[in-house]
């Protein structure tokens, strides 16, 4: 446990600021995708039209959960509060987006979001490991 504390303190002292800027941009991207997802709910409405009631309700709940996790998680990641938690919550959504939605849509088609989603997924994994950083709301907690 003492070794982990030493590693965390070393990481807090030797944390480059560009990683924090990347975290801020990652959080803003998640907020943007959450809002974009909300404004394009017609795709989920189309999925729910041919489904039975139980499936339609689960699709609706999943869509609203994705929107809430993206927006609240993106704001928290941007501010640098509970970064690991919200990256972990967004991880299954991005895994689904990368491996199920974007691969089936074709990764080499023009305007494919596969590479963008893969970059966001990589950023989430990075900040699950790295944590908040210097430019964060919780900086005082990390130093003391």
C-alpha positions in Angstrom: 0.0 0.0 0.0 2.9 2.4 0.8 4.4 1.6 -2.6 1.1 2.6 -4.3 1.1 5.9 -2.4 4.6 6.6 -3.5 3.8 5.9 -7.1 0.7 8.1 -6.9 2.7 11.0 -5.4 5.4 10.6 -8.0 2.7 10.7 -10.8 1.2 13.8 -9.3 4.5 15.6 -9.3 5.5 14.5 -12.8 2.2 14.9 -14.6 2.5 16.8 -17.9 -0.2 19.4 -18.5 -0.9 18.3 -22.0 -2.5 15.1 -20.6 -4.9 17.4 -18.6 -5.8 19.2 -21.7 -6.5 15.9 -23.4 -8.7 14.9 -20.5 -10.6 18.2 -20.8 -11.2 17.7 -24.5 -12.2 14.1 -23.9 -14.9 15.3 -21.4 -16.1 17.9 -23.8 -16.4 15.3 -26.6 -18.5 13.1 -24.3 -20.8 16.0 -23.5 -21.1 16.8 -27.2 -21.8 13.1 -28.1 -24.4 12.9 -25.3 -26.2 16.0 -26.6 -25.9 14.8 -30.2 -27.3 11.4 -29.1 -30.3 13.2 -27.5 -31.0 15.3 -30.6 -30.9 12.2 -32.8 -33.3 10.0 -30.9 -35.2 9.1 -34.1 -32.8 6.2 -34.6 -33.9 4.7 -31.4 -37.5 5.5 -32.2 -37.0 3.5 -35.4 -35.6 0.6 -33.5 -38.5 0.6 -31.0 -41.3 0.6 -33.7 -40.8 -3.0 -34.6 -40.1 -4.3 -31.1 -42.3 -5.8 -28.5 -43.1 -3.7 -25.4 -40.4 -5.2 -23.2 -37.7 -4.7 -25.8 -38.9 -1.2 -26.6 -38.8 -0.2 -22.9 -35.2 -1.6 -22.5 -34.1 0.2 -25.7 -35.6 3.4 -24.4 -34.0 3.0 -20.9 -30.6 2.2 -22.5 -30.8 5.3 -24.7 -31.6 7.6 -21.8 -28.9 6.0 -19.6 -26.3 6.5 -22.4 -27.3 10.2 -22.7 -27.1 10.8 -18.9 -23.8 9.0 -18.4 -22.2 10.8 -21.4 -23.4 14.3 -20.3 -22.8 14.0 -16.5 -19.6 11.9 -17.0 -18.3 14.3 -19.6 -18.8 17.3 -17.3 -17.1 15.4 -14.4 -14.2 14.3 -16.6 -13.7 17.9 -17.9 -13.7 19.3 -14.4 -11.4 16.5 -13.1 -13.7 15.1 -10.4 -14.2 11.4 -10.0 -12.5 10.9 -13.4 -11.8 7.2 -12.9 -15.4 6.4 -11.9 -16.9 8.2 -14.9 -14.4 6.8 -17.3 -15.3 3.4 -16.0 -19.0 4.1 -16.5 -18.5 5.3 -20.0 -16.3 2.4 -20.9 -19.0 -0.2 -21.7 -20.8 2.4 -23.9 -17.7 3.1 -25.9 -16.9 -0.6 -26.2 -20.3 -1.2 -27.6 -19.9 1.8 -30.0 -16.6 0.6 -31.3 -17.1 -3.1 -31.6 -20.8 -3.4 -32.3 -22.1 -0.2 -33.9 -19.1 1.2 -35.8 -17.6 -2.0 -37.1 -21.0 -3.1 -38.5 -21.3 0.3 -40.2 -18.0 -0.2 -42.0 -14.7 1.2 -40.7 -13.3 2.3 -44.1 -16.4 4.1 -45.3 -16.2 7.9 -45.6 -17.1 9.7 -42.4 -16.8 6.5 -40.4 -16.9 7.2 -36.6 -14.9 4.0 -35.9 -11.6 5.8 -35.5 -13.0 8.7 -33.5 -14.8 6.2 -31.1 -11.6 4.2 -30.9 -9.6 7.3 -29.9 -12.2 8.2 -27.2 -12.1 4.6 -25.9 -8.3 4.8 -25.7 -8.6 8.1 -23.8 -11.0 6.5 -21.3 -8.7 3.6 -20.7 -5.8 6.1 -20.3 -7.7 8.1 -17.7 -8.9 5.1 -15.8 -5.2 4.4 -15.2 -3.9 8.0 -15.0 -6.6 9.7 -13.0 -7.4 13.4 -12.6 -4.1 15.3 -13.0 -2.9 18.7 -12.1 -5.7 20.8 -13.7 -8.6 19.3 -11.8 -11.1 20.2 -9.1 -9.8 17.5 -6.9 -6.1 18.5 -7.1 -5.8 19.3 -3.4 -7.1 15.9 -2.4 -4.5 14.2 -4.8 -1.5 16.1 -3.4 -2.2 15.7 0.3 
